[in-house]
């Protein structure tokens, strides 16, 4: 009996080997260790592949010459229970990206200028936060599981189709993050180009004014010469040999005339130079305008690439994408987050079971020309609802959203639990406008960064017709989230300091991102003094509880906090923002930032501190450091009466920090180094 043949394993290409090497190098350079999820994916991928390579394959690290990976994708079909009408148009097909999301060379080679990118990074002095995330986190979490399984053991997923849907979702997320990083870079380039254009236009206006002024002087001089008599223009004609006494006057007038001629000649030269400067300024204006046009074209290309990528995502991959990076929260909020994500995943599972792949927004733009198997969704007045359609799941209708909406909502849900920080747009922290802007940028739509701008430029929809994916604005327009259905939105809330799911506030307004922008701006929403920006609670008299986000003392996850930029120190995000401002002010006064020795202290750290210093440390579970609102400072602040400590007593209150009475010079437990954000003691 012949020996059983060992299944052949695919040989990694040179590109895959290089990507793996880069991922390993990045991981070693940062010292980052794999998470439990990443390690499990790596082990699963490695154990699922045979160990031998087939004969005749290319040498290790190379790809067969003249070949390229291809795959014949099945055509998309209409939902179950439907049949094309006679004479109906052939349904559009596309290649599902579920099996084509292997790492590939970024599209920047075709649409971006490497030299321009290098210039941007030279100006910034370092890669952006998105770049670091892609280079360190995404490469480690995506390429290590995916490529290690290819390059080290060779992978064959269930049925020999390749990586699992989770791997494909991770890879798709990385590709979309690349698009976000490219677009953010182009935004910075566009801002620089607009600045150059503004300066060029100002210089052009100055040059034009100078030309006008010089022309006026030259014109006045020329007119004066034209109307002058011959003797005035040429005083020497007045010399009279019979009147020698007039010679001095004639010579004086001749000198004056020559001086005037010289001045006029100089004015003519200045006028010519002014005209040359105006021409140069005009060329600079044209160059700046061309630069803006070039950046705009490249930015449009990035958005098109992103829309193409999300159009290629299968429903199964989008389902996995919704749960990739969520940060756990505590209490009822976690239950609400889980329920919202489960509803979304159930909806996507229903589409997958019905064989429905979400079409593009462009394919749903015309309700009279929808893909085969889909019909218009109607409002209460039986009018088509723009941007969505209805499919059939067995004998039941099901709403079909655009592929871009599916990607935006899935991406938004994958950020649940991330911390809120004002003025940020990811990847680690968000504010409400930055969160919705980034979620839709991942889907290929450029949305402004503030709620007010998003409302002003969006396509408004009636409250009764709000659909999943729409941007929903609280009364007054200071807060925004993405509608999830069931009367809920997901957004970065200043009320909970988290990305979380919350109910829609009565009287809210909405816009639909996938519809064309209106010809004019929407009427600004009337301000309603019920909350601050991004849903921040208005100040209330009396003491405030330090508990936030549903977490107990010392049990706040580190990923739900904001770093202080010093070692591993972190605080609650509002306290962290104020601390950084206070540190900048301290640097102005003393030449260096604040010196810090302690900040957030987990329950385990409290236990360790209590056993090490039982007379100084608080009982575990009661330390003010456990609320992520207290810091211990050094560099002289830790001694009463020093200039540094005195500066804190005079200035810390401007940034919300105080020294509690018990820690003051006359307190029960004097600790000059201990300062808190707000009165929590």
PyMOL commands that set and color helices and strands:
alter all, ss='L'
color gray80, all
select helices_A, chain A and resi 14-30+36-47+97-99+108-111+114-124+129-153+158-160+165-227+230-233+235-238+244-311+315-321+332-353+362-364+403-413+432-441+451-457+463-465+533-535+558-560+573-590+603-612+624-627+643-655+661-663
alter helices_A, ss='H'
color red, helices_A
select strands_A, chain A and resi 375-378+384-393+396-400+419-420+429-430+459-461+471-473+480-485+488-493+498-503+509-512+562-563+570-571+596-598+630-633+657-658+674-677
alter strands_A, ss='S'
color yellow, strands_A
deselect
rebuild
show_as cartoon
